Amino acid sequence: MERHLFLLQRVTALVMAPLVLVHLVVIVYAVRSGLTAGAILARTQGNWGWIAFYGLFVVAVAIHVPIGLRGILIEWARLRRGAADVVAALFGVLLLVTGMRSVMAVGGLS
């Protein structure tokens, strides 16, 4: 199982890397252009490209982060693997649910 989690975390990192770069470029563009939150939302409402982009971002984060958290809980907090698995999985579900709610709101789907 450890090997699969290791590989899964690396794959999600590969997915996230270009997404983070695009996200940062968009932030810099928005700030330099003086866009307000309302202007940004007006541009994203119903745009399936941004919905898919941020939906993929949320899924990758919801997989990647709990794997790392699990390792921290086992190594540093000295939790047993079973307890660490549960905590990490619950945190992953929390990230997925809250992230997708945000994607839906920004995409105008809520």
C-alpha positions as CSV (number, residue, x, y, z in Angstrom):
1,M,0.0,0.0,0.0
2,E,2.8,2.4,0.8
3,R,4.3,2.1,-2.6
4,H,0.9,2.8,-4.3
5,L,0.4,5.9,-2.1
6,F,3.9,7.1,-2.9
7,L,3.2,6.7,-6.6
8,L,-0.2,8.3,-6.4
9,Q,1.2,11.3,-4.6
10,R,3.9,11.8,-7.2
11,V,1.3,11.5,-10.0
12,T,-1.0,14.1,-8.4
13,A,2.1,16.4,-8.0
14,L,2.7,16.1,-11.7
15,V,-0.9,17.1,-12.3
16,M,-0.9,19.9,-9.8
17,A,2.4,21.5,-11.0
18,P,1.1,23.1,-14.2
19,L,-2.2,23.9,-12.6
20,V,-0.5,25.8,-9.8
21,L,1.5,27.8,-12.4
22,V,-1.6,28.7,-14.4
23,H,-3.4,29.6,-11.2
24,L,-0.5,31.9,-10.2
25,V,-0.4,33.5,-13.7
26,V,-4.1,34.2,-13.5
27,I,-3.7,35.8,-10.0
28,V,-0.9,38.1,-11.3
29,Y,-3.0,39.0,-14.3
30,A,-6.1,39.8,-12.3
31,V,-4.1,41.9,-9.8
32,R,-2.2,43.8,-12.4
33,S,-5.4,44.4,-14.4
34,G,-7.2,45.7,-11.3
35,L,-10.0,43.1,-11.6
36,T,-12.4,43.0,-8.7
37,A,-13.9,39.8,-7.3
38,G,-17.1,40.6,-9.1
39,A,-15.3,41.0,-12.5
40,I,-13.5,37.8,-12.0
41,L,-16.7,35.9,-11.2
42,A,-18.4,37.5,-14.2
43,R,-15.7,36.0,-16.4
44,T,-15.9,32.5,-14.8
45,Q,-19.7,32.1,-14.5
46,G,-20.7,29.1,-16.7
47,N,-17.2,28.8,-18.3
48,W,-16.7,25.0,-18.5
49,G,-13.0,25.4,-19.2
50,W,-12.4,27.1,-15.8
51,I,-14.8,24.7,-14.1
52,A,-12.9,21.7,-15.5
53,F,-9.5,23.3,-14.7
54,Y,-10.4,24.0,-11.0
55,G,-12.3,20.8,-10.7
56,L,-9.2,18.8,-11.7
57,F,-7.2,21.0,-9.3
58,V,-9.5,20.2,-6.4
59,V,-9.5,16.5,-7.1
60,A,-5.7,16.4,-7.3
61,V,-5.3,18.4,-4.1
62,A,-7.9,16.2,-2.3
63,I,-5.8,13.1,-3.2
64,H,-2.3,14.6,-2.8
65,V,-2.6,16.4,0.6
66,P,-4.1,13.5,2.6
67,I,-1.3,11.2,1.6
68,G,1.2,13.7,2.9
69,L,-0.8,14.3,6.0
70,R,-1.0,10.6,6.6
71,G,2.8,10.3,6.6
72,I,3.1,13.2,9.0
73,L,0.6,11.7,11.4
74,I,2.4,8.4,11.4
75,E,6.0,9.8,11.7
76,W,5.5,12.9,13.8
77,A,2.3,12.4,15.7
78,R,3.0,8.7,16.2
79,L,-0.5,7.7,15.2
80,R,-1.1,4.1,14.2
81,R,-1.5,3.6,10.5
82,G,-5.2,2.8,10.9
83,A,-6.0,6.0,12.8
84,A,-3.8,8.0,10.4
85,D,-5.7,6.5,7.4
86,V,-9.0,7.5,8.9
87,V,-7.9,11.1,9.7
88,A,-6.3,11.6,6.4
89,A,-9.3,10.2,4.5
90,L,-11.7,12.4,6.4
91,F,-9.5,15.4,5.7
92,G,-9.4,14.4,2.0
93,V,-13.2,14.3,1.9
94,L,-13.4,17.7,3.5
95,L,-11.0,19.2,0.9
96,L,-13.0,17.6,-1.9
97,V,-16.4,18.7,-0.7
98,T,-15.4,22.3,0.2
99,G,-13.2,22.6,-3.0
100,M,-16.0,21.4,-5.3
101,R,-18.5,23.7,-3.6
102,S,-16.1,26.6,-4.4
103,V,-15.7,25.4,-8.0
104,M,-19.5,25.2,-8.4
105,A,-20.0,28.7,-6.9
106,V,-17.3,30.3,-9.1
107,G,-18.6,28.5,-12.1
108,G,-22.2,29.6,-11.4
109,L,-23.5,26.1,-10.9
110,S,-24.7,26.4,-7.3
